[in-house]
């Protein structure tokens, strides 16, 4: 899983008292979290919106059913755009990414986005005494070598590697979120990959176009 972030949430938090923003974040974070002692617990799900049948939910509105322009030769979106009546600016875009864009993102996530300078969950834990850094070997190359060498792919060998897919859970490009402070820091960031920039710009442009169209209609 690859995630991109922006300093917007940090800006919002600066406008609120620290204890107030932290408490609100905590309530939202744990509200629907599965509890270890009660894995079958189901809370009130009335706030959930199921876009599978938009015509059956009065909160959902149709924003656009027209084809939207491609981005730099790609066609990331080829479906309908929905919104919520009580939340202007929120867009839900099913089928937003075409199969070729999804494949490109998946490949780059495993070959580039999980490597430094991007942050991963592995970086949060220091190497153990029996682990080697292998700083010059990318995780993708290590994984490919393990596939052709049964000895290298053994569990004992994998445990000696500090950077490996077996330990990878997530990677982040852009601003790195400080979960302890619940904030972003200017110095903690990495370059956002070009493809992610193009996709973000594309959908930001779409949202502005739709907003202008809605304003003219109103």
Backbone bond lengths (Angstrom), bond angles and torsions (degrees), N, CA, C in turn:
res aa  C-N    CA-C-N  psi(-1)  N-CA   C-N-CA  omega(-1)  CA-C   N-CA-C  phi
1 X - - - 1.448 - - 1.513 107.73 -
2 X 1.285 114.79 131.46 1.441 120.32 179.48 1.514 107.72 -117.39
3 X 1.381 119.82 136.47 1.427 123.57 178.89 1.476 111.48 -128.44
4 X 1.348 118.23 140.48 1.451 122.87 173.23 1.510 107.62 -111.41
5 X 1.327 119.14 146.72 1.448 122.58 -175.63 1.519 110.63 -132.54
6 X 1.320 115.78 165.09 1.461 121.72 176.55 1.516 108.36 -137.61
7 X 1.332 118.57 162.98 1.465 121.56 -178.39 1.511 113.33 -79.28
8 X 1.354 119.57 10.04 1.448 121.36 -175.77 1.518 111.99 -59.75
9 X 1.354 116.33 -45.34 1.461 119.24 -177.63 1.517 110.81 -62.89
10 X 1.335 117.45 -36.74 1.453 120.97 178.23 1.514 110.58 -62.30
11 X 1.347 116.73 -38.89 1.459 120.88 179.50 1.523 110.31 -64.27
12 X 1.337 116.15 -42.97 1.455 119.96 178.36 1.517 110.72 -61.30
13 X 1.327 116.11 -42.53 1.464 119.70 -178.42 1.521 112.15 -64.35
14 X 1.348 116.36 -32.83 1.457 119.42 179.80 1.518 111.91 -66.93
15 X 1.344 117.42 -22.46 1.448 121.30 -179.62 1.519 112.28 -83.10
16 X 1.322 116.45 -13.02 1.455 121.34 -178.88 1.522 110.23 -111.66
17 X 1.344 117.17 153.41 1.462 119.25 171.71 1.518 109.99 -56.95
18 X 1.318 117.83 142.42 1.459 121.17 -173.49 1.511 112.20 -57.43
19 X 1.344 116.79 -43.78 1.460 118.92 -177.88 1.520 111.59 -67.76
20 X 1.349 116.68 -32.45 1.460 120.40 -179.20 1.519 110.90 -69.85
21 X 1.351 117.71 -46.30 1.458 120.62 -179.12 1.519 111.20 -66.36
22 X 1.338 117.15 -39.23 1.462 120.91 -179.97 1.521 110.57 -65.92
23 X 1.330 117.58 -40.61 1.459 120.75 -179.02 1.526 110.48 -66.80
24 X 1.332 117.49 -41.70 1.463 120.95 179.48 1.517 110.60 -64.86
25 X 1.328 116.57 -41.50 1.459 121.06 178.53 1.516 110.26 -62.72
26 X 1.325 116.74 -43.07 1.459 120.80 -177.90 1.514 110.83 -64.58
27 X 1.331 117.27 -41.83 1.467 120.03 -179.70 1.523 110.69 -62.69
28 X 1.325 116.67 -43.07 1.467 120.10 179.94 1.522 111.28 -68.17
29 X 1.331 116.42 -34.16 1.459 120.95 -176.38 1.515 112.17 -70.14
30 X 1.311 117.82 -39.49 1.466 120.80 -172.81 1.528 113.37 -99.04
31 X 1.325 117.76 -4.52 1.467 119.29 -172.85 1.520 112.60 -58.21
32 X 1.342 115.78 -45.87 1.452 119.14 -176.29 1.522 112.41 -111.11
33 X 1.309 117.53 16.08 1.464 119.87 179.45 1.524 110.18 -70.20
34 X 1.325 115.55 137.52 1.462 119.74 177.05 1.522 109.79 -67.82
35 X 1.311 117.70 132.89 1.448 123.13 179.78 1.529 110.17 -93.13
36 X 1.335 116.14 132.36 1.456 120.67 -178.60 1.514 113.24 -58.48
37 X 1.340 117.22 -38.64 1.454 120.36 -178.44 1.516 113.78 -82.66
38 X 1.344 116.23 -10.31 1.462 120.16 -178.45 1.530 108.80 -143.54
39 X 1.353 117.30 68.44 1.465 120.81 -173.43 1.519 114.69 -65.92
40 X 1.345 118.11 -18.90 1.460 121.33 -178.28 1.533 112.14 -96.67
41 X 1.326 117.28 7.80 1.465 120.86 -178.73 1.524 110.15 -65.11
42 X 1.319 117.10 132.90 1.457 122.92 175.99 1.521 108.49 -126.48
43 X 1.328 116.12 119.20 1.461 120.78 179.39 1.528 110.15 -84.53
44 X 1.300 115.08 -177.73 1.464 121.06 175.82 1.526 109.14 -63.31
45 X 1.322 116.66 119.46 1.459 121.60 -176.46 1.522 112.64 -102.33
46 X 1.322 117.16 16.98 1.459 119.72 -176.96 1.528 112.49 -65.42
47 X 1.331 116.71 -23.86 1.467 119.64 -179.64 1.520 112.38 -79.28
48 X 1.321 117.89 -14.30 1.457 120.59 -178.74 1.531 110.13 -74.70
49 X 1.328 115.11 143.33 1.460 121.43 179.06 1.523 108.36 -117.45
50 X 1.334 116.85 123.92 1.458 122.32 178.77 1.528 108.65 -102.96
51 X 1.347 115.56 108.69 1.454 120.20 -178.19 1.535 112.53 -83.07
52 X 1.323 117.28 3.54 1.462 119.78 179.38 1.530 111.30 -65.50
53 X 1.335 115.89 -31.30 1.467 120.66 179.42 1.530 108.24 -131.53
54 X 1.328 116.55 72.32 1.476 120.34 -173.37 1.521 113.70 -61.00
55 X 1.314 117.63 -29.07 1.455 120.01 -178.39 1.527 112.11 -71.04
56 X 1.334 117.74 -14.36 1.461 121.17 -178.29 1.522 113.05 -95.64
57 X 1.319 117.85 -3.45 1.468 121.69 -177.79 1.524 108.59 -120.00
58 X 1.321 116.23 114.26 1.457 121.08 -177.42 1.515 114.45 -66.53
59 X 1.330 117.39 -13.09 1.468 119.37 179.18 1.516 112.55 -79.43
60 X 1.338 116.69 -18.52 1.462 122.25 -175.32 1.529 110.12 -90.36
61 X 1.321 115.90 138.60 1.461 120.50 175.56 1.527 109.73 -126.51
62 X 1.319 115.54 149.27 1.458 121.59 176.40 1.523 108.17 -83.26
63 X 1.323 116.40 121.51 1.465 120.93 -179.71 1.522 110.54 -92.84
64 X 1.337 117.36 -44.08 1.460 120.87 -179.70 1.516 109.34 -157.87
65 X 1.322 115.94 138.91 1.464 120.95 174.28 1.520 110.76 -120.37
66 X 1.339 116.35 20.10 1.452 121.55 -179.33 1.521 110.13 -102.51
67 X 1.322 116.46 153.74 1.462 120.27 176.37 1.523 110.70 -66.75
68 X 1.301 116.78 141.51 1.457 122.12 -178.54 1.513 109.84 -108.50
69 X 1.325 116.12 151.61 1.464 120.65 -171.32 1.527 112.02 -63.35
70 X 1.338 118.28 149.22 1.468 122.13 177.75 1.518 111.41 -73.32
71 X 1.321 115.96 160.53 1.465 121.58 -179.74 1.518 110.25 -110.05
72 X 1.326 116.72 113.07 1.465 122.20 175.09 1.525 112.43 49.83
73 X 1.324 116.06 47.42 1.455 119.82 177.24 1.514 113.80 87.39
74 X 1.343 117.41 -16.31 1.458 120.40 177.34 1.530 109.23 -89.25
75 X 1.278 116.82 163.97 1.467 122.20 173.96 1.517 108.86 -124.49
76 X 1.352 117.87 73.77 1.458 119.92 -173.32 1.518 114.30 -69.98
77 X 1.334 117.79 -19.60 1.456 117.94 -177.95 1.516 110.74 -132.98
78 X 1.321 116.34 135.09 1.462 119.43 179.55 1.529 110.32 -145.89
79 X 1.326 116.68 34.59 1.456 119.49 -177.98 1.516 112.26 -139.59
80 X 1.324 114.44 -163.04 1.457 122.39 -176.49 1.524 110.30 -87.26
81 X 1.332 115.85 154.31 1.455 122.01 177.27 1.526 108.48 -114.46
82 X 1.335 115.85 129.54 1.455 121.64 179.18 1.525 110.00 -117.09
83 X 1.311 114.94 162.71 1.458 121.63 175.39 1.514 109.34 -143.86
84 X 1.331 115.83 -178.26 1.455 122.17 175.76 1.526 108.71 -115.64
85 X 1.320 116.28 132.92 1.456 121.15 -174.32 1.523 112.87 -60.10
86 X 1.312 117.29 -36.00 1.461 120.64 -175.98 1.522 113.53 -91.62
87 X 1.345 116.90 0.92 1.467 120.20 -178.16 1.530 109.78 -132.57
88 X 1.332 117.65 77.15 1.476 120.87 -179.63 1.528 110.88 -57.92
89 X 1.322 115.61 137.65 1.462 120.28 178.95 1.508 113.76 97.46
90 X 1.337 118.07 -19.28 1.459 120.26 177.53 1.526 108.60 -82.17
91 X 1.328 115.98 126.31 1.455 121.54 179.71 1.521 110.23 -120.86
92 X 1.318 115.69 137.86 1.461 121.65 173.23 1.522 106.66 -117.27
93 X 1.342 116.26 121.54 1.457 120.97 -173.77 1.526 109.41 -123.81
94 X 1.331 117.82 91.38 1.470 119.34 175.85 1.514 110.14 -68.36
95 X 1.315 116.21 152.43 1.467 122.15 -178.22 1.526 110.60 56.52
96 X 1.307 115.68 38.84 1.461 119.82 -174.80 1.527 112.73 -69.31
97 X 1.323 117.48 -32.37 1.460 120.84 -176.89 1.519 110.08 -114.95
98 X 1.299 115.81 130.85 1.463 120.44 178.70 1.529 109.37 -70.93
99 X 1.338 118.51 160.49 1.470 120.70 -179.08 1.521 113.82 -55.90
100 X 1.339 118.60 -37.96 1.462 119.28 -178.44 1.524 111.43 -68.26
101 X 1.332 117.39 -36.32 1.463 120.05 177.05 1.523 109.93 -68.93
102 X 1.325 117.83 -40.20 1.461 120.67 178.00 1.523 111.23 -61.45
103 X 1.324 117.19 -42.75 1.457 120.62 179.13 1.521 110.97 -64.40
104 X 1.323 117.01 -40.80 1.460 121.01 178.96 1.521 111.01 -64.08
105 X 1.320 116.88 -43.07 1.463 120.80 178.67 1.528 110.97 -64.03
106 X 1.343 116.89 -43.28 1.457 120.49 -179.38 1.523 110.98 -62.40
107 X 1.333 116.47 -43.70 1.459 120.39 -179.35 1.529 111.22 -65.05
108 X 1.328 116.41 -46.96 1.463 119.23 -178.67 1.525 111.83 -68.76
109 X 1.334 116.90 -28.68 1.465 119.43 177.00 1.521 111.09 -62.94
110 X 1.329 116.51 -35.99 1.465 121.19 -177.75 1.526 113.17 -87.82
111 X 1.323 117.40 -19.48 1.461 119.77 -176.38 1.517 113.48 -106.35
112 X 1.328 117.86 -32.05 1.465 120.73 -174.66 1.523 114.02 -123.69
113 X 1.329 117.07 -47.40 1.460 120.11 -170.90 1.527 113.38 -67.09
114 X 1.327 117.75 -19.89 1.462 120.46 -179.33 1.523 112.36 -94.22
115 X 1.331 117.07 4.82 1.460 121.16 179.79 1.529 110.21 -103.33
116 X 1.310 116.03 158.23 1.456 120.08 176.77 1.514 110.82 -62.04
117 X 1.358 117.25 145.70 1.466 127.53 15.68 1.524 115.73 -86.76
118 X 1.332 119.08 6.99 1.457 120.55 177.66 1.530 109.27 -71.00
119 X 1.318 115.49 146.63 1.465 121.03 -177.56 1.520 110.58 -89.04
120 X 1.325 116.92 146.49 1.461 122.86 175.97 1.525 109.33 -134.00
121 X 1.323 115.83 170.47 1.456 119.80 176.71 1.518 111.85 -64.50
122 X 1.334 117.03 -24.21 1.469 120.19 -179.92 1.523 110.73 -64.64
123 X 1.326 116.99 -35.41 1.459 121.12 -177.63 1.523 112.76 -65.72
124 X 1.331 116.96 -18.56 1.465 119.74 -177.33 1.519 112.41 -77.39
125 X 1.328 117.39 -15.29 1.458 121.36 -178.95 1.527 109.71 -118.02
126 X 1.317 118.91 129.03 1.464 120.86 179.03 1.519 111.34 -66.83
127 X 1.327 117.91 154.13 1.472 120.59 178.59 1.527 111.20 -60.29
128 X 1.315 115.58 143.31 1.458 120.43 175.17 1.517 109.62 -83.43
129 X 1.308 115.88 165.37 1.465 120.25 -173.67 1.520 112.90 -61.36
130 X 1.340 118.06 -28.64 1.470 121.04 -177.27 1.524 112.50 -94.66
131 X 1.345 118.33 4.27 1.462 121.64 -177.69 1.531 110.77 -101.57
132 X 1.321 115.79 142.58 1.462 121.77 176.35 1.513 108.99 -106.22
133 X 1.341 116.04 148.67 1.453 120.63 -174.30 1.528 112.84 -75.97
134 X 1.336 118.58 -43.02 1.465 121.59 -177.57 1.532 110.74 49.82
135 X 1.324 115.90 50.62 1.458 120.91 -172.49 1.522 113.12 -64.24
136 X 1.329 117.49 -23.16 1.460 120.01 -177.84 1.525 113.12 -91.00
137 X 1.320 118.00 -2.18 1.463 121.08 -177.86 1.514 110.36 -112.26
138 X 1.316 115.82 123.80 1.445 120.92 179.95 1.527 109.96 -75.19
139 X 1.337 116.26 151.43 1.460 120.45 -177.65 1.527 111.35 -62.23
140 X 1.321 117.24 -35.46 1.457 121.00 179.45 1.529 110.57 -64.03
141 X 1.348 116.90 -43.71 1.457 120.85 179.00 1.525 111.03 -66.85
142 X 1.320 116.39 -38.46 1.461 120.21 177.51 1.521 110.82 -63.21
143 X 1.331 116.39 -42.74 1.464 120.36 179.89 1.530 110.97 -63.75
144 X 1.336 117.33 -42.59 1.467 119.96 179.37 1.518 110.53 -63.46
145 X 1.326 117.85 -39.54 1.461 120.49 -179.91 1.527 110.40 -66.58
146 X 1.334 116.68 -34.48 1.461 119.78 178.48 1.525 112.10 -67.42
147 X 1.346 116.55 -29.25 1.456 119.68 -178.37 1.530 112.35 -71.27
148 X 1.326 117.24 -28.91 1.465 120.48 -177.98 1.516 112.65 -99.25
149 X 1.335 116.57 -6.45 1.459 120.26 -179.94 1.517 109.21 -125.26
150 X 1.335 118.87 102.27 1.467 121.37 -179.19 1.520 113.22 -56.61
151 X 1.319 116.68 -33.72 1.463 119.54 -179.42 1.519 110.31 -67.48
152 X 1.356 114.86 -45.03 1.449 119.13 -179.45 1.524 111.60 -64.88
153 X 1.335 116.84 -29.30 1.462 119.71 -176.06 1.524 112.37 -85.08
154 X 1.325 118.51 2.85 1.454 121.47 178.28 1.512 111.53 -67.14
155 X 1.330 116.60 153.47 1.457 120.74 -175.56 1.520 112.44 -62.06
156 X 1.325 118.11 -34.70 1.461 120.00 -179.05 1.512 110.75 -65.13
157 X 1.353 116.13 -39.12 1.456 119.76 179.80 1.519 111.18 -67.46
158 X 1.350 117.82 -41.41 1.452 121.61 -178.01 1.516 111.40 -63.16
159 X 1.312 117.55 -37.14 1.446 120.75 -177.33 1.524 112.43 -67.62
160 X 1.330 117.71 -16.28 1.455 120.56 -178.92 1.522 112.59 -86.45
161 X 1.333 117.08 -8.01 1.450 120.87 -178.35 1.525 109.84 -95.76
162 X 1.335 115.03 130.60 1.465 119.29 178.63 1.529 110.36 -74.77
163 X 1.339 116.72 -49.14 1.464 121.33 176.80 1.531 109.22 -96.76
164 X 1.325 117.12 113.40 1.462 121.05 178.55 1.518 108.86 -157.90
165 X 1.329 116.11 156.26 1.450 120.91 -177.86 1.517 112.27 -63.08
166 X 1.325 117.35 -28.65 1.465 120.00 -178.47 1.530 111.78 -61.75
167 X 1.331 117.01 -25.83 1.457 121.61 -178.40 1.525 112.34 -99.82
168 X 1.324 117.15 -10.61 1.456 120.89 -173.66 1.527 111.78 -79.72
169 X 1.323 116.53 126.43 1.470 121.84 176.35 1.519 111.76 -115.31
170 X 1.328 116.92 -39.35 1.459 120.25 -179.12 1.525 110.00 -154.79
171 X 1.332 114.60 160.44 1.460 122.26 174.87 1.516 107.98 -139.44
172 X 1.324 116.62 148.81 1.453 121.47 -176.97 1.509 110.38 -131.66
173 X 1.327 116.12 131.13 1.466 120.57 171.76 1.513 108.51 -112.52
174 X 1.326 115.74 158.11 1.453 119.44 -175.84 1.523 110.40 86.90
175 X 1.310 116.37 -147.56 1.461 120.34 -179.77 1.527 110.37 -71.15
176 X 1.334 115.84 134.51 1.465 121.83 -178.69 1.522 109.39 -92.17
177 X 1.312 116.45 126.82 1.463 120.62 -177.33 1.523 110.75 -81.24
178 X 1.324 115.62 130.94 1.464 122.31 176.67 1.525 107.48 -91.86
179 X 1.342 116.19 102.55 1.460 119.91 -175.33 1.521 112.17 -70.40
180 X 1.320 117.65 -24.68 1.464 120.02 178.75 1.517 110.81 -72.96
181 X 1.339 116.20 -47.62 1.461 120.88 -179.30 1.519 113.01 -86.12
182 X 1.359 116.87 -9.62 1.458 122.29 -176.40 1.536 109.71 54.51
183 X 1.322 115.82 53.65 1.468 120.04 -176.88 1.516 110.13 -159.67
184 X 1.335 115.98 165.21 1.461 123.29 172.16 1.522 108.33 -103.61
185 X 1.334 116.31 150.54 1.456 121.56 178.56 1.519 108.87 -125.51
186 X 1.313 116.28 137.56 1.458 121.69 -175.09 1.514 112.39 -59.26
187 X 1.313 117.82 -35.66 1.463 120.87 -176.12 1.518 112.84 -80.02
188 X 1.315 117.94 -13.98 1.472 121.24 -177.72 1.525 109.32 -101.61
189 X 1.332 116.57 88.69 1.457 120.06 -178.13 1.522 109.41 -158.86
190 X 1.326 115.43 163.32 1.455 122.40 175.06 1.525 107.59 -137.03
191 X 1.331 119.05 159.91 1.466 120.58 -179.68 1.534 111.40 -62.66
192 X 1.314 116.18 137.92 1.465 120.92 175.26 1.524 108.20 -78.82
193 X 1.332 119.14 125.19 1.465 121.92 -178.79 1.526 112.17 -55.81
194 X 1.333 115.83 149.62 1.455 121.96 -173.84 1.526 112.22 -58.06
195 X 1.327 117.80 -44.76 1.457 120.15 -178.22 1.518 111.21 -61.71
196 X 1.322 117.50 -40.67 1.457 120.78 178.25 1.526 110.59 -66.56
197 X 1.328 116.97 -36.04 1.469 120.11 175.52 1.524 110.56 -62.02
198 X 1.331 116.09 -44.88 1.463 119.96 -178.08 1.523 111.37 -64.04
199 X 1.323 116.99 -42.78 1.460 120.47 -179.82 1.526 110.37 -66.19
200 X 1.327 116.76 -43.08 1.467 120.60 179.91 1.522 110.96 -62.87
201 X 1.341 115.87 -44.24 1.463 119.95 178.85 1.519 111.06 -63.12
202 X 1.329 115.93 -39.81 1.462 121.23 -179.39 1.524 111.23 -59.65
203 X 1.327 117.22 -49.89 1.456 119.52 -176.56 1.523 112.24 -76.51
204 X 1.327 117.71 -27.17 1.461 119.60 172.73 1.525 110.02 -64.76
205 X 1.338 115.91 -40.17 1.464 120.47 177.52 1.521 110.64 -64.86
206 X 1.332 116.56 -42.29 1.465 120.66 177.43 1.527 110.65 -58.64
207 X 1.328 116.71 -45.22 1.463 119.79 -177.89 1.524 111.08 -62.98
208 X 1.337 117.30 -38.96 1.464 120.63 178.43 1.521 110.99 -66.94
209 X 1.338 116.73 -40.70 1.462 120.15 177.75 1.526 111.21 -62.21
210 X 1.322 116.39 -43.95 1.456 120.37 -179.76 1.518 111.17 -67.00
211 X 1.339 116.48 -36.82 1.454 120.46 178.73 1.529 110.81 -64.63
212 X 1.355 115.81 -42.73 1.470 119.63 178.54 1.521 110.27 -64.36
213 X 1.336 117.18 -39.71 1.454 120.77 178.16 1.514 112.38 -62.99
214 X 1.349 115.98 -40.37 1.458 120.14 179.59 1.516 110.69 -67.76
215 X 1.348 116.94 -36.29 1.461 120.61 179.32 1.525 110.85 -65.03
216 X 1.354 115.71 -42.92 1.465 119.38 178.97 1.518 111.27 -64.38
217 X 1.340 115.58 -38.26 1.463 120.19 -179.35 1.526 111.51 -65.07
218 X 1.341 114.14 -39.93 1.462 119.20 -179.54 1.526 111.51 -75.42
